[in-house]
Amino acid sequence: MLDIKQIRENPQLVKERLNSRNGKYDIEPILQLDRQQRELEVTRSQLQARSNEIGKIVGQKIKSGVAPQDPEIKALRDEGNSIKVKLSELEPQEKNFKAEIEQLLLALPNLPSDSTPLGKGEEENIEVRRWGEEYIPQNSHILPHWEIAEKLGILNVERAVKVAQSRFVTLIGAGAALERALIQFMLTLQTQAGYVEISPPFLVNTNSLTATGQLPKFAEESFKCADDDLWLIPTAEVPVTNLYRGEILAAEDLPIYHCAYTPCFRREAGSYGRDMRGLIRLHQFNKVELVKFVNPNTSFDELEKLTENAAAVLQALQLPYRVINLCTGDLGFSATKTYDLEVWLPSSGKYREISSCSNCIDFQARRADIRFKEAGKKGTQFVHTLNGSGLAVGRTIAAILENYQQPDGTVRIPEALQPYLGRELL
């Protein structure tokens, strides 16, 4: 959530930053409601002060010997009663103004950072660096990952569709074992890097999704339980971030690093016709997520570190990738700056997203009311939150099946993963 004070004091800057995103955002209704609310607050404060003053005057007069039935006392009490009636009318009005402002603020995305490139869409994203080009396979007859997986008998789509619907898959035998091995490998790598592992709930309430920015704007992207205030999580970012919702953390406890494996559930609304085959775009997929809670002074440095932590998985698996700095038009709702990691998929001759690493600064912390306090100092500050995939497991399987595909139709297991899987070939 944006700071209403920032909108009030720098409306032109806020407008420019919002307009650099891919969408139309109008802050004028917020500014108008804010002016009305503050005018009402001034009136209410003046009336409350007068009410307090009347009470004090009446008390002093009675103490000095003036009879309670004295006309002057009666006039003061009548004025006080009239003020109380006005206050009882103003307080709900002020509450309604605040609620309307909050609803409008919840619909606004985060402001892009100064280091986020301007652009309307993904074609204007900026490539930062590449890694592992020497590992790009030279075999020109590489099958798409879903074809080699079906030939190996480790992937079945038809039975998954029978059980659920399209955009679900079933991994079988060595395919299921490969997924499990990758999850263990990723968690081990990140806990060694200093992340504390979390096993969170896979269902969350509306407040949790609102706190991280999925609601109210993206309700159609999520699966909701019909009879409960519970939603299937779109990413572990949601439950892990909300572990600290409404809390004041000690400054000395920052930074907090967490990693978590969870299944993720997304409707992928509006994406039908794209990546209909394989493991790239599913309604259910597994992911290891990285989440940070940090001091505002260090959050952009922490983004660089988090991106390197995610990239370490690809490096250990010797999978070629590149790092992309997303432009303003391609930025996620809650992010101020995002690096995408894109892994090389030989069958399509393209790099495809496998991780998104974002700094949300205080945007989620305001929605979730997560603060920290420095010892010996008054007041609190909002923490900065960061998150990133470390990595999307299904897409990692796709990258392995293609980049490690052998001419004889087998797939070699990356050396670093072999101890986890207990085999060298699929």
C-alpha positions in Angstrom: 0.0 0.0 0.0 1.3 3.5 -0.8 1.8 6.0 1.9 -1.1 8.5 1.9 1.3 11.2 3.1 3.5 10.6 0.0 0.5 10.9 -2.3 -0.6 14.1 -0.5 2.8 15.8 -0.5 4.1 14.6 -3.9 1.0 14.0 -6.1 2.8 14.8 -9.3 5.6 12.3 -8.6 3.2 9.6 -7.7 1.1 10.2 -10.8 4.3 10.0 -13.0 5.5 6.8 -11.4 2.1 5.2 -11.6 1.6 6.3 -15.2 4.9 4.6 -16.1 3.3 1.3 -15.4 1.1 -0.7 -17.7 -2.3 0.6 -16.7 -4.4 3.7 -15.8 -4.4 4.9 -12.2 -6.2 8.0 -10.9 -5.2 9.4 -7.5 -7.6 12.4 -7.7 -10.4 10.6 -5.8 -8.0 9.7 -3.1 -6.7 13.3 -2.8 -10.3 14.6 -2.7 -11.4 12.1 0.0 -8.2 12.8 2.0 -9.0 16.6 2.0 -12.5 15.9 3.1 -11.4 13.5 5.8 -8.7 15.9 7.1 -11.2 18.9 7.1 -13.6 16.7 9.1 -10.8 15.7 11.4 -10.0 19.4 12.1 -13.7 20.1 12.8 -14.0 17.1 15.1 -10.8 18.0 17.0 -12.0 21.6 17.5 -15.4 20.3 18.8 -13.7 17.8 21.1 -11.4 20.5 22.4 -14.4 22.7 23.1 -16.2 19.9 24.8 -13.3 19.2 27.0 -13.0 22.9 27.8 -16.7 23.1 28.8 -16.3 20.2 31.1 -13.4 21.8 32.7 -15.2 25.2 33.1 -18.3 23.6 34.6 -16.2 21.7 37.1 -14.3 24.8 38.1 -17.5 26.8 38.6 -19.2 24.2 40.6 -16.1 23.8 42.7 -16.1 27.6 43.3 -19.6 27.4 44.7 -21.8 28.1 41.6 -25.0 26.0 41.9 -25.4 23.2 39.3 -28.9 24.7 38.4 -27.3 28.1 37.6 -28.4 29.3 34.1 -24.8 29.8 33.1 -24.0 26.1 34.0 -27.1 25.0 32.2 -26.1 26.9 29.1 -22.7 25.4 29.1 -24.1 21.9 29.6 -26.6 22.4 26.7 -23.7 23.5 24.5 -21.7 20.4 25.6 -24.7 18.1 24.8 -25.1 19.8 21.4 -21.4 19.2 20.7 -21.7 15.5 21.7 -24.5 15.1 19.2 -22.4 16.6 16.4 -19.4 14.4 17.3 -21.6 11.3 17.2 -22.5 12.3 13.6 -18.9 13.3 12.6 -17.1 10.2 13.9 -18.8 7.6 11.6 -18.4 10.0 8.6 -14.7 10.3 9.3 -14.5 6.5 9.6 -16.3 6.1 6.3 -13.9 8.5 4.6 -10.9 6.5 5.9 -12.4 3.2 4.8 -13.0 4.6 1.3 -9.4 5.9 1.1 -8.1 2.5 2.2 -10.1 0.7 -0.5 -8.8 3.0 -3.2 -5.2 2.7 -1.9 -5.5 -1.1 -2.0 -6.1 -0.9 -5.7 -2.9 1.1 -6.5 0.3 -0.8 -7.3 3.7 0.0 -5.8 5.7 2.8 -7.3 8.6 1.7 -9.6 12.1 2.5 -8.2 14.5 4.9 -9.8 16.6 2.0 -11.1 13.6 0.3 -12.8 13.8 1.0 -16.6 10.9 2.8 -18.2 9.0 0.7 -20.7 5.5 -0.4 -21.7 6.1 -4.2 -21.8 8.4 -7.1 -21.7 10.1 -6.1 -25.0 11.6 -3.1 -23.1 13.1 -5.1 -20.3 16.8 -4.8 -19.9 19.2 -7.7 -20.0 21.7 -7.3 -17.1 24.0 -10.4 -17.6 24.2 -13.9 -18.9 25.8 -17.0 -17.3 26.7 -20.4 -18.6 26.6 -19.9 -22.3 29.3 -22.6 -22.6 26.8 -25.1 -21.2 24.3 -24.5 -24.0 23.9 -27.9 -25.8 25.0 -28.0 -29.4 22.6 -30.9 -30.3 20.2 -29.4 -32.9 17.6 -32.2 -32.5 16.5 -31.6 -28.9 12.9 -32.6 -28.2 10.6 -30.3 -26.2 10.6 -31.4 -22.5 7.1 -32.8 -22.6 7.9 -35.0 -25.5 11.1 -36.5 -24.0 9.3 -36.8 -20.6 6.5 -38.8 -22.2 8.9 -41.0 -24.1 10.7 -41.7 -20.9 7.4 -42.5 -19.2 7.9 -40.0 -16.4 5.1 -37.6 -17.4 1.4 -38.2 -18.0 -1.0 -35.4 -18.9 -4.1 -37.3 -20.1 -4.6 -39.0 -16.7 -4.1 -35.7 -14.9 -6.7 -34.1 -17.0 -9.1 -37.0 -16.2 -8.5 -36.5 -12.5 -8.7 -32.7 -12.6 -8.7 -30.7 -15.8 -6.3 -29.2 -18.4 -3.1 -27.5 -17.1 -2.5 -30.2 -14.6 0.1 -32.9 -15.0 1.2 -36.1 -13.2 4.8 -37.0 -12.8 5.5 -40.8 -12.6 8.4 -42.9 -11.2 11.7 -41.2 -11.9 9.8 -38.0 -12.8 8.2 -37.7 -9.4 11.6 -38.6 -7.8 13.3 -35.9 -9.8 10.9 -33.3 -8.5 11.4 -34.4 -4.9 15.1 -34.4 -5.4 15.1 -30.9 -6.8 13.0 -29.6 -3.9 15.4 -31.1 -1.4 18.4 -29.8 -3.3 17.0 -26.3 -3.5 16.1 -26.2 0.2 19.5 -27.5 1.2 21.3 -24.9 -0.9 19.2 -22.0 0.5 19.4 -23.1 4.2 23.2 -23.3 3.7 23.0 -19.7 2.4 21.4 -18.7 5.7 17.7 -19.0 5.0 15.5 -20.6 7.8 13.2 -23.2 6.3 9.4 -22.7 6.9 6.6 -25.2 6.2 3.6 -22.9 6.1 -0.1 -23.5 5.6 -1.1 -24.0 1.9 -4.5 -22.3 2.6 -4.6 -18.6 3.7 -7.4 -16.2 4.6 -8.4 -13.0 2.8 -6.4 -10.8 5.0 -3.2 -12.6 4.1 -3.8 -12.3 0.3 -4.7 -8.6 0.8 -1.5 -8.0 2.8 0.8 -9.3 0.0 -1.2 -7.6 -2.8 -3.1 -10.4 -4.5 -6.4 -9.0 -3.2 -8.6 -7.3 -4.1 -7.2 -6.7 -7.6 -6.3 -10.3 -8.6 -9.1 -12.3 -7.0 -9.8 -14.0 -10.4 -6.2 -15.4 -10.4 -6.7 -17.4 -7.2 -8.7 -20.5 -6.2 -11.1 -19.8 -3.3 -12.7 -22.4 -1.0 -16.5 -22.2 -1.4 -17.5 -22.5 2.3 -14.6 -20.9 4.1 -12.6 -17.6 4.1 -9.7 -19.6 2.7 -7.8 -19.5 -0.5 -5.2 -21.8 -2.1 -1.9 -20.1 -2.0 -0.5 -18.7 -5.3 3.1 -18.8 -3.8 4.7 -19.3 -0.4 5.4 -15.6 -0.4 1.8 -15.1 1.0 1.8 -17.4 4.1 5.5 -16.7 4.9 5.2 -12.9 4.7 2.0 -13.0 6.8 3.7 -14.9 9.6 4.7 -11.5 10.9 1.5 -9.6 10.1 0.6 -7.0 12.7 3.9 -7.5 14.6 6.6 -5.1 15.7 10.0 -6.8 15.2 13.2 -5.8 17.0 15.7 -4.0 14.7 18.5 -6.3 15.9 16.5 -9.4 14.6 16.7 -8.0 11.1 17.3 -9.2 8.5 15.1 -12.3 8.6 15.6 -14.8 5.8 13.1 -17.6 5.1 12.8 -20.3 2.5 9.8 -22.5 1.9 8.7 -25.3 -0.4 5.0 -25.3 -1.2 2.7 -26.3 -4.0 1.3 -23.2 -5.8 -2.2 -22.7 -7.3 -3.0 -20.2 -10.0 -5.9 -19.9 -12.4 -3.6 -18.2 -15.0 -6.6 -16.2 -16.1 -6.1 -14.5 -19.5 -3.2 -16.8 -20.5 -5.2 -19.5 -22.3 -3.5 -20.5 -25.5 -0.1 -19.9 -24.1 2.2 -22.7 -23.1 -0.6 -25.2 -23.2 1.8 -28.2 -23.3 4.4 -29.2 -20.7 5.5 -27.8 -17.4 5.7 -24.0 -18.0 2.2 -22.7 -17.2 0.1 -24.9 -14.9 -2.7 -24.4 -12.4 -0.7 -26.4 -9.8 3.1 -26.4 -9.6 5.8 -26.7 -6.9 8.2 -24.0 -6.0 10.8 -23.1 -3.4 10.4 -19.5 -2.4 12.8 -17.0 -0.7 11.4 -14.3 1.5 13.3 -11.5 3.3 12.3 -8.9 6.0 15.0 -6.3 6.1 16.0 -2.8 7.3 14.9 -0.2 4.7 18.5 1.0 4.4 19.7 -2.3 3.0 16.8 -3.5 0.9 18.2 -2.9 -2.6 21.5 -4.6 -1.6 19.4 -7.4 -0.3 17.7 -7.7 -3.7 21.0 -8.3 -5.4 21.9 -11.0 -2.8 18.5 -12.7 -3.1 18.9 -12.8 -6.9 22.3 -14.4 -6.5 20.8 -16.9 -4.1 18.2 -17.9 -6.7 20.8 -18.0 -9.5 23.1 -20.2 -7.4 20.6 -23.1 -8.0 21.0 -22.7 -11.8 24.8 -22.4 -11.5 25.0 -25.5 -9.4 22.9 -27.4 -12.0 25.0 -25.8 -14.8 21.9 -24.5 -16.5 22.5 -21.4 -18.8 20.5 -18.3 -17.8 20.3 -14.6 -18.1 19.2 -11.9 -15.6 16.6 -9.3 -16.8 15.7 -6.0 -15.1 12.0 -5.7 -15.6 10.7 -2.4 -17.0 7.9 -0.4 -15.4 5.3 -1.8 -17.7 6.2 -5.4 -16.9 6.6 -4.9 -13.1 4.4 -7.0 -10.7 1.8 -5.2 -8.6 3.7 -5.2 -5.3 7.2 -4.8 -6.6 9.3 -1.6 -6.9 12.1 -3.4 -8.7 12.3 -7.0 -10.1 15.0 -9.1 -11.6 13.8 -12.1 -13.6 16.0 -15.1 -14.1 15.4 -16.8 -17.5 16.7 -20.3 -18.1 17.7 -21.5 -21.6 15.3 -23.9 -23.2 17.0 -25.4 -26.3 13.9 -26.8 -28.0 12.5 -23.3 -28.5 15.8 -21.5 -28.7 14.7 -19.0 -26.0 15.3 -18.0 -22.5 12.2 -18.5 -20.3 11.4 -17.1 -16.9 12.2 -19.5 -14.0 12.4 -17.0 -11.1 11.2 -13.5 -10.3 13.1 -11.7 -7.5 11.4 -8.5 -6.2 11.9 -5.8 -3.7 8.6 -4.6 -2.4 10.1 -2.0 -0.1 7.4 -1.0 2.5 4.4 -1.7 0.2 3.5 -5.1 1.7 4.6 -4.1 5.2 2.1 -1.2 5.2 -0.7 -3.6 4.1 0.3 -6.2 6.6 1.4 -3.7 9.4 4.8 -5.2 9.9 7.1 -2.8 11.7 10.4 -2.8 13.5 11.7 -0.8 16.5 15.3 0.3 17.2 16.4 0.0 20.8 16.5 3.4 22.6 14.5 5.2 19.8 10.9 6.3 19.8 8.5 5.1 17.2 8.6 2.3 14.7 9.3 1.9 11.0 7.9 -0.4 8.4 10.2 -3.2 7.3 11.0 -3.8 3.7 10.0 -7.2 2.2 11.6 -9.1 -0.6 10.7 -12.3 -2.3 11.9 -14.6 -5.1 11.6 -18.0 -6.5 14.5 -20.3 -5.7 13.2 -21.9 -8.1 10.0 -22.9 -9.9 10.5 -26.7 -9.7 8.5 -27.7 -12.8 10.4 -25.3 -15.0 13.7 -26.5 -13.6 12.7 -30.1 -14.6 11.9 -28.7 -18.1 15.3 -27.1 -18.3 17.1 -30.3 -17.2 15.1 -32.5 -19.6 16.1 -30.2 -22.5 19.7 -29.1 -21.6 20.8 -32.5 -20.5 19.1 -34.5 -23.3 21.4 -37.1 -24.9 21.5 -38.2 -28.6 20.3 -41.7 -27.5 17.1 -40.3 -26.0 18.2 -40.5 -22.3 18.6 -37.5 -20.0 21.8 -37.1 -17.9 21.2 -35.9 -14.4 23.3 -32.8 -13.4 26.2 -33.9 -11.2 25.2 -31.8 -8.2 21.7 -33.4 -8.2 22.8 -37.0 -8.6 23.3 -37.6 -4.8 19.7 -36.5 -4.2 18.2 -38.6 -6.9 20.5 -41.7 -6.6 21.0 -42.1 -10.4 22.9 -40.6 -13.3 20.4 -41.0 -16.1 16.7 -40.9 -16.8 
